[in-house]
Amino acid sequence: MDKGKIIAVLGATGAQGGGLVQAIHEDKSGEFKARALTRNVNSEKALELKKLGAEVVQADVDDLKSLEKAFKGAYGAFCVTFFWDHMSPEKELEQARNMAQAAKAAGLKHVIWSTLEDTRKWVPLTDNRMPTLMGKYKVPHFDAKGEANTFFTELDLPVTFLHTSFYWDNLIYFGMAPKVGTDGTLTFTLPMDNKKLPGIASDDIGRCAYGIFEKGREFIGKSVAISGENLTGSQMAESLSKALGKKVTYNSINPETYRGLGFPGADDLGNMFQFKRDFEESYSGARNLDIARSLNPSLQTFDQWLAKNKDRIPLN
């Protein structure tokens, strides 16, 4: 089939966008082709995407005009921000506004906005169960994305809100791997008690996004929340033990202790885990594995992801 419909992919050199570009490339009979948007078209990752057959175009999410130019002539766009680049909710809001305005200017037929819950709908700023951060957020990297949803709806865009989950890849890149204690034992620490943590392989997010684009109008105007598996800390530790061939013990701590660990963003993440713990029914309940698998039949379980990635998890 002639791949005539262009999907402009923000974050194409990152986890979510990269997974979407890969999914488009792998579907040889599909109707879409990828336009990978990146600040640096000469980076190693950008050149790899070019080799896959993607059109690689320079774009800057902080520059509305560059986004308008990059979206021009496209059928749809995958929009995503990366809070941890700058850790500024205000910057993330501005970037999302630029994406929405550029999508409107380009007359796109389908936009996917990778978003998260605005936790202030569950925990108002006046609620002292968890501290208010930066003056007006409970979980800054969630709340700004959720707040930005209105930029897409106010412009009456044909949008699908894609709610993601905890990346299992955080065990590799974000310092969340099991830690080796002084006695040599491995401990996996989360402030989740016995509540379930929805998780997903980051590249599966892009594959689910591709499934949404394939469905066309079916998901326009809707929210879709995805997960690869919803597991307790004990279940994750059990899977880690099997994969690593070493006993991993789950260490459940309270969110206050987690917020005090001292690394950049510990307070944000401590609040995030507390939100997922305290509102498990809303958060985990929204992430329907059947829907995710219908969008992405190759959706990985945690065990399957570990089988592929166990050697990449740093143990120290």
C-alpha positions in Angstrom: 0.0 0.0 0.0 1.2 3.5 -0.7 2.0 5.1 2.6 0.4 8.5 2.0 -0.7 9.7 5.4 2.1 11.5 7.2 2.3 11.3 11.0 4.4 14.0 12.5 6.1 12.5 15.6 7.4 14.7 18.4 9.9 13.0 20.7 10.9 10.8 17.8 14.4 10.2 19.2 12.9 9.4 22.6 11.0 6.5 24.1 7.4 7.1 23.2 7.9 8.8 19.8 10.6 6.3 18.9 8.3 3.4 19.5 5.7 5.0 17.2 8.2 5.6 14.4 9.3 2.0 14.7 5.7 0.7 14.6 5.0 2.7 11.5 8.2 1.4 9.8 7.4 -2.2 10.7 3.9 -2.2 9.2 4.9 -2.5 5.5 1.3 -2.6 4.4 0.2 0.3 6.5 -1.1 3.6 5.2 1.0 5.9 7.4 4.6 7.2 7.0 6.6 8.8 9.8 7.9 12.4 9.9 10.3 12.3 12.8 10.6 15.7 14.4 13.8 16.5 16.4 15.9 19.5 17.4 19.0 18.0 16.0 18.6 16.2 12.6 22.2 15.1 12.7 22.2 13.3 16.0 22.9 9.6 16.1 19.3 8.7 16.9 18.0 11.0 14.2 20.3 9.4 11.6 19.1 5.9 12.7 15.5 7.0 12.1 16.5 8.3 8.6 17.9 4.9 7.8 14.6 3.3 8.8 13.0 5.4 6.1 11.5 8.1 8.2 11.5 11.7 7.0 13.6 13.6 9.6 12.6 17.2 10.1 14.0 19.9 12.4 11.5 21.3 14.9 11.7 22.9 18.3 8.7 22.6 20.7 9.6 26.0 22.2 9.2 27.6 18.7 5.6 27.7 17.4 6.7 28.7 13.9 9.0 25.7 13.6 6.2 23.4 14.7 3.7 24.9 12.2 6.2 24.3 9.5 6.9 20.7 10.6 3.2 19.8 10.8 2.4 21.3 7.4 0.9 18.7 5.1 0.7 16.0 7.7 -2.4 13.9 8.4 -1.8 13.6 12.2 0.7 14.3 14.9 1.9 12.5 18.1 2.5 15.2 20.7 4.6 14.5 23.8 6.7 16.6 26.3 9.6 15.5 28.5 9.3 17.2 31.9 12.5 15.8 33.2 14.6 17.8 30.6 13.8 21.0 32.5 11.5 20.1 35.4 9.4 23.2 34.8 5.6 22.7 34.6 5.2 26.2 33.1 7.6 25.3 30.3 5.7 22.1 29.7 2.4 24.0 29.5 3.9 26.4 27.0 5.2 23.6 24.8 1.8 21.8 24.8 0.1 25.1 23.9 2.5 25.5 20.9 1.7 21.9 19.8 -2.0 22.5 19.9 -1.8 25.8 18.1 0.5 24.3 15.4 -1.9 21.3 15.0 -4.8 23.7 14.5 -2.9 25.8 12.0 -2.0 22.7 10.0 -5.5 21.4 9.9 -4.5 18.0 11.2 -7.1 15.2 11.1 -6.0 13.4 14.2 -3.8 14.4 17.1 -2.6 12.2 20.0 -1.6 14.1 23.1 0.4 11.9 25.5 -0.9 13.1 28.9 -1.5 12.1 32.5 -4.0 12.8 35.2 -4.2 16.3 36.9 -3.9 14.9 40.4 -5.4 18.2 41.9 -8.8 16.8 40.9 -8.3 14.1 43.6 -6.0 16.0 46.0 -6.8 19.8 46.0 -4.1 22.2 47.0 -5.8 22.6 50.3 -5.5 18.9 51.0 -2.4 18.3 53.3 -2.2 14.6 52.7 0.7 15.4 50.4 2.7 18.6 50.2 2.0 21.3 47.6 5.0 21.7 45.3 6.1 24.8 43.4 3.2 26.7 44.9 0.4 25.2 42.8 1.0 21.5 42.0 0.7 18.2 43.8 2.5 16.1 41.2 4.0 18.7 38.8 4.9 16.3 36.0 1.4 14.9 36.0 -0.6 18.1 36.7 0.8 20.2 33.9 0.1 17.6 31.3 -3.4 17.1 32.6 -4.0 20.9 32.7 -2.7 21.2 29.1 -5.5 19.0 27.9 -7.7 22.1 27.6 -5.4 23.6 25.0 -6.4 20.8 22.6 -10.1 20.8 23.5 -10.5 24.6 23.4 -9.3 24.6 19.8 -11.7 21.9 18.9 -8.9 19.6 17.7 -9.6 16.0 16.7 -7.6 14.7 19.7 -7.1 11.5 21.5 -5.8 11.8 25.1 -3.3 8.9 25.7 -2.7 8.3 29.4 0.5 6.4 29.9 1.9 4.5 32.9 5.2 3.9 34.8 8.0 3.0 32.4 9.6 -0.3 33.3 12.6 1.3 31.5 13.0 3.5 34.7 14.7 0.4 36.2 17.5 1.0 33.6 17.7 4.8 33.2 16.1 6.4 36.2 17.8 4.9 39.2 14.9 2.7 40.2 16.7 -0.6 39.9 17.0 -2.9 42.9 19.8 -1.8 45.2 22.5 -4.0 46.7 22.7 -3.8 50.5 25.7 -4.1 52.7 24.9 -7.8 53.1 24.8 -8.3 49.4 21.0 -8.7 49.2 18.9 -6.9 46.6 16.1 -4.6 47.6 13.4 -3.0 45.4 12.0 0.1 47.0 8.6 1.7 46.3 6.2 3.7 48.5 3.2 1.7 47.2 2.3 -0.6 50.2 0.5 -3.5 48.6 -1.2 -1.5 45.9 -0.8 -2.1 42.2 1.5 0.0 40.0 0.5 0.1 36.3 3.6 -0.3 34.2 4.5 -0.5 30.6 7.5 -0.9 28.2 8.1 2.6 26.9 8.2 1.4 23.2 4.8 -0.2 23.7 3.4 3.3 24.3 4.3 4.2 20.7 2.9 1.0 19.4 -0.4 1.7 21.2 -0.4 5.2 19.7 0.0 3.6 16.2 -3.0 1.4 17.0 -5.0 4.5 17.8 -4.1 6.2 14.5 -5.1 3.0 12.7 -8.5 3.0 14.3 -9.1 6.4 12.9 -12.1 8.3 14.2 -13.0 5.7 16.7 -10.8 7.3 19.4 -11.2 11.0 18.5 -12.5 13.0 21.4 -11.7 10.1 23.8 -9.3 9.3 26.6 -7.4 6.0 26.4 -5.4 4.8 29.4 -2.8 2.1 28.8 -0.7 -0.3 30.8 1.2 -3.5 30.1 0.5 -5.0 33.5 -0.7 -3.7 36.9 1.5 -5.3 39.6 2.2 -4.9 43.3 5.7 -4.2 44.5 5.9 -7.8 45.8 4.9 -9.2 42.4 7.5 -7.0 40.6 10.2 -8.2 43.1 9.2 -11.8 42.4 9.6 -11.3 38.7 12.9 -9.5 39.2 14.1 -12.4 41.3 13.3 -14.9 38.5 14.8 -12.8 35.8 18.0 -11.8 37.6 18.6 -15.2 39.2 19.0 -13.5 42.6 16.5 -12.9 45.4 15.0 -9.5 45.3 13.1 -8.3 48.3 10.3 -5.6 48.1 10.9 -2.7 50.5 7.7 -0.7 51.0 8.4 2.7 52.5 6.1 5.6 53.2 5.9 8.5 50.7 7.3 10.9 53.3 10.5 8.8 53.4 10.6 8.6 49.6 10.2 12.4 49.3 13.2 12.8 51.6 15.6 10.6 49.6 17.2 13.8 48.2 17.6 13.2 44.5 16.2 15.8 42.0 12.5 15.3 41.7 12.2 13.0 44.8 9.3 15.1 46.2 7.4 15.0 42.8 7.9 11.3 42.5 7.0 10.7 46.2 3.7 12.5 45.6 3.2 10.6 42.4 3.5 7.2 44.0 1.3 8.4 46.9 -1.4 9.4 44.4 -1.2 6.0 42.7 -1.3 4.3 46.0 -4.2 6.3 47.6 -6.3 6.3 44.4 -5.5 2.9 43.1 -9.2 2.3 42.1 -9.2 5.4 39.9 -5.7 5.2 38.5 -5.2 1.5 38.0 -8.8 0.9 37.3 -8.7 3.3 34.3 -5.8 1.4 32.7 -7.6 -1.4 30.9 -5.2 -4.1 29.7 -7.6 -5.4 27.1 -7.9 -2.0 25.4 -4.1 -1.7 25.4 -3.7 -5.2 23.9 -6.4 -4.5 21.2 -4.3 -1.5 20.1 -1.0 -3.3 20.4 -1.3 -7.1 20.1 2.5 -7.5 20.9 2.0 -5.7 24.2 4.7 -7.0 26.6 4.2 -8.2 30.2 6.7 -7.3 32.8 8.2 -10.8 32.6 8.6 -10.5 28.8 10.2 -7.1 29.2 12.6 -8.4 31.8 13.6 -11.3 29.6 14.8 -8.8 27.0 16.3 -6.2 29.3 17.5 -7.9 32.5 21.2 -7.5 31.5 20.7 -3.7 31.1 19.4 -3.2 34.7 22.3 -1.7 36.7 22.7 -3.4 40.1 24.8 -1.5 42.5 
